[in-house]
Amino acid sequence: MRAFVIGNVALDEAVTVADLPAFGASIHGKAGQIDLGGKGANQAIMLARSGLPCCFCAAVGEDSRADEIRSRLVAEPLETDLVRIAGVASDFSIILRNPSGDNAIITTNAAASGLTPEAACASLAGAVPGDLLVLQGNLSTETTAAALRKAWEMGMQTTVNPSPLRPFFGDLWPLVDIAFVNECEAATLGGTDTLLAAGVPQVVLTLGSKGARLVTPTGDVLVLAQPCEAVDTTGAGDCFMATALASAALRGVALDPRALRHAAAAAAITVSRPGTGAAFPTKAELAEILKER
């Protein structure tokens, strides 16, 4: 199986603050590192580091950020298709992080929104039935729908993390094989039962420090999180999702509790370190995790 991730890529700049500022307030913060991020890039990097062949398609602008993004992606075991879009800035994120590791993230999406349906579908040219498509919520309505329909026609397995939530997802659930949602997203969408009723065969509900649930029409399994000291939760959900998908794909099975246990172990490493891509488990660390039964 190969994974095809179509999504956003950004440069992340973190600032540690005592608390989120109120409107009109000026506060001091501590600057952190600049890191590669964006939900699409996060998931693609983790799939590739897990050992699953992965192709990543994203849009960038014509600026120095695009050059930095490209140079950072070259270091990953990924096949990349970065589409340059004239007249827009490459996407970036400002991460406001408090001392306990919780965060609020502001991400621009002009480049991601500019990725056309034609470019997204063209990135699937090398896919075959059974390959995996991974999407998030940063692309336009038209591009997201076109990629899902193309993948469905090709017999690919489709996975969606609808973050940030967009209204159009309600019409696309019948094209989705696996949905990853957190508690807030699930509540907004009407709960996991609503997603199952809409035609999604498997739903993974992530619960932060409480673990995650694998929900199907025939059962509901809780997998506990691994205890760790949280330093920075940025990217933890992307790490969890990608590791779970890779674990199942590399073993040639449907998503199962073992995959979620592997994902929990990888996420625990991520939250114990500062940063986004820099905090993710290495290839060697993931290889050890994926050996566990």
Buried (B, 14 or more C-beta within 10 A) or exposed (E): BBBBBBBBBBBBBBBBBEEEEEEEEEEEEEEBEBBBBBBBBBBBBBBBBBBBBBBBBBBBBBBEBBEBBBEBBEEBBBBBBBBBBEEBBBBBBEBBBEEEBBBEBEBBBBBBBBBBBEBBBEBBEEBEEEBBBBBBBBBBBEBBBBBBBBBBEBEBBBBBBBBEEBEBBEEBBEBBBBBBBBEEBBEEBEBBEBBBEBEBBBBBBBBBEEBBBBBBEEEEEBBEBBEBEBBBBBBBBBBBBBBBBBBBBBEEEBBBEBBBBBBBBBBBBBBBBBBBBBBBBEEEBBEEBBEEE
